[in-house]
Amino acid sequence: MLDHLATLHVAAAIIEQNGLILACRRNHDRVLGGKWEFPGGKLEPGESPGQALVREIREELGVHVVVTGELTTDDTIVGDQIIRLICLRAELLGPRPTNSTDHDALRWVDREQLPGLDWADADLPAVGLLANGATA
């Protein structure tokens, strides 16, 4: 049934520090502008999800992370494609990010407060897992 839709593979970072999880709000001039998401981006040809995540976080947030595991992988239909969001647990190597090339706000959120943000649809399964106690 969904075989005709293209699949876009995206890696996202679940970064938790001091009991708070990093959420990023997309710039208003971008697709899904104003929606919250976990930072990350599209996999390039030949990249593993972990490699893509490390690259994207460095490019977007100007910080370095190490991938420590996987939280979830979920498919969401957005328009005429499937977004396969691979949410990876990641740990900051150094200071917290203070700005982003793709986001107009960065917020460290308590997991119980995560559902209160206006999330992009693809991020909702991970938000639900985290809000219900899954460890980041």
Rosetta silent file (secondary structure, phi, psi, omega in degrees, C-alpha in Angstrom):
SEQUENCE: MLDHLATLHVAAAIIEQNGLILACRRNHDRVLGGKWEFPGGKLEPGESPGQALVREIREELGVHVVVTGELTTDDTIVGDQIIRLICLRAELLGPRPTNSTDHDALRWVDREQLPGLDWADADLPAVGLLANGATA
SCORE:     score description
SCORE:     0.000 S_00000001
   1 L     0.000  -41.153 -179.070    0.000    0.000    0.000 S_00000001
   2 L   -99.525    7.824 -175.725    2.817    2.458    0.848 S_00000001
   3 L   -60.923  -23.770 -177.097    5.303    0.995   -1.639 S_00000001
   4 L   -81.703   -9.940 -178.734    4.848    3.964   -3.980 S_00000001
   5 L   -89.483  138.780  175.675    6.054    6.476   -1.361 S_00000001
   6 E   -75.599  147.374  178.579    9.729    7.443   -1.119 S_00000001
   7 E  -109.083  126.458  176.114   11.378    6.964    2.264 S_00000001
   8 E  -102.918  120.315 -179.097   13.571    9.694    3.713 S_00000001
   9 E   -91.563  124.479 -176.625   15.953    8.399    6.385 S_00000001
  10 E  -130.760  135.666  175.138   16.604   10.893    9.180 S_00000001
  11 E  -105.870  136.668  179.606   18.685   10.521   12.348 S_00000001
  12 E  -129.083  145.651 -177.173   17.748   12.515   15.448 S_00000001
  13 E   -96.746  128.119  169.628   19.615   13.006   18.720 S_00000001
  14 E  -102.163  101.336 -176.935   18.037   12.340   22.086 S_00000001
  15 E  -109.489  117.238  178.328   20.417   14.270   24.334 S_00000001
  16 E  -116.845  133.712  178.796   19.692   14.176   28.050 S_00000001
  17 E  -144.652  128.925 -179.902   21.749   16.079   30.583 S_00000001
  18 L    53.900   38.168  177.456   20.971   16.637   34.272 S_00000001
  19 L    79.646    2.692  179.981   17.503   15.114   33.777 S_00000001
  20 E  -115.522  147.165 -177.079   16.595   17.464   30.900 S_00000001
  21 E  -113.329  136.680 -178.530   16.218   16.605   27.200 S_00000001
  22 E   -76.276  124.271  173.799   17.209   18.940   24.358 S_00000001
  23 E  -120.581  144.349 -177.194   14.339   20.092   22.126 S_00000001
  24 E  -128.278  135.700  178.733   14.816   22.423   19.151 S_00000001
  25 E   -99.287  126.112 -177.316   12.209   24.620   17.403 S_00000001
  26 E   -64.152  139.837  174.938   12.520   24.790   13.618 S_00000001
  27 L   -53.222  143.978 -176.519   13.142   28.193   12.057 S_00000001
  28 L   -67.439  -19.284  179.371    9.884   29.684   10.780 S_00000001
  29 L   -88.582    5.869 -179.942   11.231   29.949    7.212 S_00000001
  30 L  -105.851  163.473  173.108   11.762   26.157    6.999 S_00000001
  31 L   -56.253  137.192 -177.030    9.355   23.311    6.292 S_00000001
  32 L    61.705   29.403  178.849    7.438   22.647    9.527 S_00000001
  33 L   -55.498  137.240 -179.324    8.660   26.002   10.857 S_00000001
  34 L    90.148  -12.475  178.111    7.705   26.600   14.480 S_00000001
  35 L   -84.894  148.679  176.554    7.448   22.876   15.273 S_00000001
  36 E   -88.093  149.677  179.337    9.681   21.295   17.897 S_00000001
  37 E  -155.562  166.591  169.409   11.953   18.382   17.044 S_00000001
  38 L   -85.666  138.938 -174.842   14.977   16.490   18.228 S_00000001
  39 L   -67.673  151.349  179.391   18.052   17.816   16.389 S_00000001
  40 E   156.604 -155.039  179.790   19.552   15.858   13.519 S_00000001
  41 E   176.603 -173.947 -174.645   19.079   15.430    9.806 S_00000001
  42 E   -68.684  144.118  172.856   19.060   13.357    6.658 S_00000001
  43 L   -75.588  135.266  173.183   21.438   10.488    6.080 S_00000001
  44 L   -86.819  158.327  178.982   23.813   11.031    3.166 S_00000001
  45 L   -54.200  130.773  177.454   24.563    8.105    0.804 S_00000001
  46 L    85.753   -4.740  179.407   26.837    5.592    2.516 S_00000001
  47 L   -88.644  143.242  168.511   26.384    7.051    6.018 S_00000001
  48 L   -81.117  162.029  176.044   25.186    5.050    8.980 S_00000001
  49 H   -55.213  -41.131 -179.975   22.582    6.714   11.207 S_00000001
  50 H   -64.217  -43.044  178.441   25.256    7.303   13.844 S_00000001
  51 H   -63.291  -43.347  179.706   27.670    8.917   11.377 S_00000001
  52 H   -62.301  -41.674 -177.615   24.904   11.147   10.020 S_00000001
  53 H   -64.487  -46.708  179.392   23.884   12.201   13.513 S_00000001
  54 H   -58.936  -43.819  179.892   27.406   13.163   14.595 S_00000001
  55 H   -64.880  -48.811 -177.018   27.838   15.186   11.364 S_00000001
  56 H   -62.954  -41.181  179.839   24.443   16.888   11.561 S_00000001
  57 H   -65.641  -40.096  177.166   24.828   17.884   15.218 S_00000001
  58 H   -62.870  -43.533 -178.469   28.258   19.352   14.489 S_00000001
  59 H   -70.244  -44.916 -175.001   26.859   21.288   11.485 S_00000001
  60 H   -78.485  -45.514 -170.686   23.600   22.474   13.115 S_00000001
  61 H  -107.626  -11.739  178.845   24.564   23.013   16.725 S_00000001
  62 L    69.975   25.088  178.571   28.339   23.405   16.564 S_00000001
  63 L  -129.702  167.268 -179.650   28.926   20.751   19.232 S_00000001
  64 L  -110.677  141.487  177.335   30.219   17.193   19.298 S_00000001
  65 E  -132.065  160.726  169.586   28.304   14.130   20.435 S_00000001
  66 E  -121.267  135.300  179.461   28.904   10.433   20.770 S_00000001
  67 E   -79.368  131.092 -177.433   26.073    7.995   20.006 S_00000001
  68 E  -113.769   -4.956  179.098   25.348    5.715   22.959 S_00000001
  69 E   161.992 -177.706  179.310   22.403    3.656   21.664 S_00000001
  70 E  -114.399  136.713  174.900   19.060    3.690   19.878 S_00000001
  71 E   -90.117  -53.711 -176.901   15.761    4.784   21.396 S_00000001
  72 E  -165.582  157.615  169.923   13.369    4.036   18.520 S_00000001
  73 E  -127.953  125.616 -176.235   12.867    3.996   14.754 S_00000001
  74 E  -136.736  144.979  176.320    9.452    5.056   13.478 S_00000001
  75 E  -103.047  132.497  178.036    7.892    5.710   10.065 S_00000001
  76 E  -131.838  130.646  176.190    5.579    8.696    9.614 S_00000001
  77 E   -80.918  122.274  178.081    3.826    9.687    6.392 S_00000001
  78 E  -128.498  110.025 -177.324    4.440   13.367    5.723 S_00000001
  79 L    64.262 -123.654 -177.218    2.996   14.630    2.452 S_00000001
  80 L  -105.563   26.511  177.525    4.072   12.277   -0.326 S_00000001
  81 E  -145.281  164.946  175.238    6.887   10.545    1.522 S_00000001
  82 E  -101.966  127.445  173.205    7.656    8.392    4.524 S_00000001
  83 E   -95.763  115.369  174.528    9.956    9.889    7.141 S_00000001
  84 E   -97.302  101.374 -176.500   11.889    7.089    8.837 S_00000001
  85 E   -95.288  117.599  179.762   13.119    8.807   12.001 S_00000001
  86 E  -102.463  104.760 -177.449   15.916    6.950   13.767 S_00000001
  87 E   -91.786  115.346 -177.221   16.173    8.406   17.273 S_00000001
  88 E  -109.743  137.455  172.490   19.581    7.760   18.755 S_00000001
  89 E   -71.013  136.120 -179.487   20.690    8.409   22.309 S_00000001
  90 E  -141.016  150.232  179.945   23.650   10.779   22.267 S_00000001
  91 E  -118.429  133.782  177.228   25.946   12.318   24.841 S_00000001
  92 E   -68.055  138.618  172.257   27.476   15.782   24.553 S_00000001
  93 L  -109.727   83.513 -177.109   31.256   15.940   24.441 S_00000001
  94 L   122.430 -159.734 -174.159   31.783   19.405   25.843 S_00000001
  95 L   -69.929  161.610  175.996   29.533   22.394   26.493 S_00000001
  96 L   -67.705  147.987  174.977   25.821   22.634   25.709 S_00000001
  97 L   -67.681  149.108  179.529   24.876   24.186   22.358 S_00000001
  98 L  -116.989  -14.407  176.007   23.749   27.803   22.503 S_00000001
  99 L  -154.929  174.279 -175.256   22.446   28.302   18.944 S_00000001
 100 L  -147.174  147.234  175.171   21.543   26.446   15.774 S_00000001
 101 L   -75.229  -22.910 -173.319   21.641   27.002   12.041 S_00000001
 102 L  -111.500   -5.163 -172.548   18.220   25.328   11.624 S_00000001
 103 E  -130.978  147.487  178.248   16.378   26.323   14.809 S_00000001
 104 E  -100.590   -4.017  177.128   15.280   29.591   16.419 S_00000001
 105 E  -152.213  139.731  172.892   15.042   28.148   19.935 S_00000001
 106 E  -120.728  132.743 -178.012   16.824   25.478   21.950 S_00000001
 107 E  -138.502  134.131  173.042   15.185   24.317   25.157 S_00000001
 108 E   -94.132  117.996 -167.972   16.201   21.793   27.821 S_00000001
 109 E  -120.831  137.527  171.534   12.934   20.185   28.888 S_00000001
 110 E   -65.557  140.442 -173.726   11.930   17.882   31.715 S_00000001
 111 H   -57.662  -31.419  178.908   10.571   14.670   30.200 S_00000001
 112 H   -70.038  -21.796 -179.991    7.114   15.216   31.737 S_00000001
 113 H   -90.201   -9.690 -177.730    6.928   18.575   29.929 S_00000001
 114 H   -54.795  -46.978 -177.481    7.851   17.168   26.505 S_00000001
 115 H   -63.246  -15.618 -179.426    4.237   16.482   25.394 S_00000001
 116 H   -77.370  -11.490  177.706    3.364   20.142   26.035 S_00000001
 117 L   -87.134  157.343  179.539    5.454   21.346   23.089 S_00000001
 118 L   -87.862   87.867 -172.601    4.093   21.490   19.521 S_00000001
 119 E   -82.356  150.124  167.411    6.159   18.636   18.033 S_00000001
 120 L   -63.609  143.189 -175.356    6.644   17.651   14.397 S_00000001
 121 H   -53.940  -39.931 -175.978    4.605   14.489   13.752 S_00000001
 122 H   -63.590  -25.770 -178.084    7.682   12.332   13.081 S_00000001
 123 H   -86.408  -13.566 -173.827    9.049   13.067   16.581 S_00000001
 124 H   -59.229  -40.870  178.186    5.847   12.187   18.465 S_00000001
 125 H   -59.394  -41.608  178.931    6.567    8.442   18.971 S_00000001
 126 H   -67.777  -39.963  177.475    9.903    9.250   20.654 S_00000001
 127 H   -57.447  -44.788  179.378    8.289   12.026   22.725 S_00000001
 128 H   -62.127  -43.248  178.525    5.730    9.487   23.973 S_00000001
 129 H   -61.917  -46.394 -178.286    8.388    6.963   24.914 S_00000001
 130 H   -66.127  -42.568 -179.369   10.462    9.555   26.768 S_00000001
 131 H   -64.901  -26.408  179.904    7.466   11.082   28.552 S_00000001
 132 L   -94.926   13.903  170.889    6.494    7.595   29.725 S_00000001
 133 L   104.029   -0.799  177.437    9.894    6.901   31.253 S_00000001
 134 L   -61.422  138.984 -177.965   12.067    5.412   28.495 S_00000001
 135 L   -80.535  136.984  175.919   15.666    6.245   29.290 S_00000001
 136 L   -90.124    0.000    0.000   17.554    8.572   27.005 S_00000001
